[in-house]
Amino acid sequence: MKRLIAFATLLIFCLLTKQTHAQSKPRFNHLTVYVTDLARASKFYTDVMMLDTIPEPFQDGRHTWFKLTEHGHLHIISGNKKDQPHIKDTHICFSVPSVEDFIKKLNAEKIPFESWKGEKQQFTLRVDGVKQVYFQDPDGFWVEVNDAKD
């Protein structure tokens, strides 16, 4: 009986410890993009990417915050002195129901896009069937849009 009580106590302790550990796991909060022109970048993420703005605490005219997920944000901050080159390997990705429909929006906005390999006006079809396109925001940061379901 003492062994059963000891085992039950140990099991409860392990379960509580695991739950506490899971609760302390970091979660995504925000990504910041440092831009040269706040109005231009904000218009891009509002109009092209269709993101909703959320209140930002600074109210200094240098920040625009967008909601990405329940707890995740995109922060646009002005102050970058010049456009700098960015590599495609470092990018932000959004999923949409239809890449083809999103390509129509890019074409209407006259935003060039390419496949992962750099083929102009083409999309990539990954081995898992996900379609993806890449393009750059006004400051040259790379954006991927795909049709991944999860």
Helices and strands as residue ranges (DSSP letters): H 2-23, E 30-35, H 38-43, I 44-48, E 52-54, E 63-67, E 73-78, E 91-95, H 99-108, E 124-125, E 131-136, E 142-146
